[in-house]
Amino acid sequence: MAGRDRLRHTDRAVPDGRVSLQLVTGHEHYLLVVDRVIRQAEVAVWIATANVKALHLEAPIGTRARARGRYVSIVELFVELARRGVDVRLLHGSAPSRPFLAELRRHDALGQRRFQMRNCPRVHLKMIAVDGAQLYLGSANLTGAGLGAKGDGRRNFEAGVLTDDDLLLDRMQALFQAIWTGGHCGACNVRQHCDRPLDG
């Protein structure tokens, strides 16, 4: 892959060739993966998830909305990232929930050139790659209960890892790209369930 289709981050210093690997559980999904990693993206955010549901986040620090205790849709964050020049790709396995689709329409998200969504019914992996530098792999779907945005008694029990390992980044980004571009569609035995196969 060339250009943005093969994301690499080469200017970070990793002492002695070591990589960072951090266990992420529960509410840490929100604090680390969403609020720290996704929100600060500069180049690209690639997300693979089985399920997509409405997810609300605290408004950004320093905004009037944050001062008022307001929550905003993650779609609003995606649109903000796209306007900043960040490529946002959302690969999902099942149809998004109606509230999520309503948020897409409300923010005209699909009108943003840098925000794209594609569906493959075989997608069950949960992955978030940001700037070719950070990779989340785990159990959490793109939902409030999955990514730790709900209260203690309502969020799912989820676990995953957050890493900057180049080998894992390369393999997972290659898998994502192959699915995204329809590389597995030709031999797929569930093609009949696709409204729009990705190789078309």
N, C-alpha and C positions, 0 to 999 in steps of 0.2 A: 504494500500500500504506500502511496505517496502523499505528501502534504498532510492535510488534516485527517486523511483516512488512516494514517499510522501515527498515533500520538505518542510522542516521546518527550521527556523532560530531562535535559542533560546538564542543567546548570546548578543542580543541588549537590551539596557536598555530603557524602556518606562516608564517615570515617572507617578506614580499614576495610572497605567494601561491604560493611554490614548493612542490613536492611532493617527497616522498622516494621514490626508486626504487633498489632495491638488488638486484644480481645475486646469486642463491643457487645454489651448486653443491655436489654431494657431501654431505659430513657437515654442511655449513652448514644443510641442510634440517632436521636434527635440532636443532642448536644454536639457530637463529634462529626457525624456524617452529614447531616443536613445543615446545621447552623454554622459549622466551621468549614467543612470541606466544600459542599455544593455552593453555598452562598458566596464563597470567595473565589469561585472559578474564574479563570481568565481566558481560556481557549475553548474548552469543550467539556460537556457533561454528557456521558453516555449511561443510560439507565436501562436495565433489563429487569422485568418483573412479571410475575404471573398475573397478578391482580392490580388494578388501578382504581383507587377510590379517592374521594375528596380528602384532602389533608390540609390542615390549617396550622400556620406557624406564627410565632410572635413577630410583630412588625419589626423592621430593622432598627437597631439602636441609633438614637439621634433623630428619629423621625417623630412628627407629631402623633402619628398613629401609635407608636411605641409608648409615648408619654400618656396616652389615653388608655393603654392596656388593650389595644386593638390587635386582633389576629387577622392574618391575610392568607389567602389561598396559595398553595405551592405553585399553582398556575401563574399567579402574579409574579412569583420569584422567577419562574421560567421565562416569562415575557421580559422582565427586567434584565435577566442575563442575555437574552437574545438581542435586546436593544443595545447592550454593551458590547456586542460583537461575539458573544459566546455561542458556539454551536450546541444546541440541546437536542439530543436524540432520545426518544422514549420508545423502547421495544417492549410490547406487552403481549401476553398470551390469551387473555380473555377481554371481552368488551369492557370499556371503562364504565364505572357507575354513572347513573343519571346526574347526580350532583357534580361529579367531575366534568361531565360533558357540558353541564350548564356553566361551570366556571370557564371552560374553554371558550364558549360562546360569549360570555360576559366580558372577557378580556381580549377577545379577538385573537386568541393565541395562535390559531392555525393560519392567521394572516401574517404572522411573523416569519420572515424568510428563514431565519436561523433556528426555528423551532419545528421539529418534525416528529410525527408519531407513525409507527408501523406495527402491524399485528401479525403474529405467527402463533397459531394455536398450540404449537409444540413447545413454546417458550415457558419454561418453569424455573429457570435460573433467576437468582436475585443478585444483581451485580450493579455497581455504580463505579464508573471510571471517570476521574476528573483530571483534566489537563495532561493526561498521560503520566501523571505523577502519583496519584493516590487511587487505590482500588479497594472497594468494599465487596466482600463476598460473604454471604450468610443466608439466613432464613427469612429476612424481612422483605415483604412486598411493599410497594409504594402505596401505603395506606397509613392512616393516623395510628391505628392500633399496632401496625407493623413497625413503623419508624419512630415509635416512642413518643408521639405527640399527645396521646391521650393520658388521662390520669392513672395513678397507680393501679386502681382496681379495674381498669378497662383495657389497658394495653396488653398485647400478646407477650408471651414469654419467647423472646427472640435472642439469637446469638449469631455473631459473625466475627470477621476479622477485618481490620483496616491496615493496609500495607503499602509500601512504596517499592516492593520487589519488582525489578524490571522483567524478570522471566514470567512471573504471574501476569503482570500488566500486558506483556506482549501476547501471551497465549489467550487471555480472556478478550482482549481487544480484537484479536484475529478471529475468534469465535463469533463475537458480536458482529463484526463487519461481514463475516460470511453469511450469517443469518439475515442481517439487514439488507444485503444486496441480493438475496435469493439464491445464494450458493448451494443451499440444501434442498431447494424446492423441486428440482428435477426428479430426485429419487424418493420424494416424500410420499408415504402411503396414506397420509391424511389430507392430501391436497384438495380433495373434494369438499372439505370443510372450510376452505379459504374463500372468502368473498373476492379478494384480490391477491393472488399469489405474488410474493415479493419479486419473483423473477420476471414478472410481467411488466 
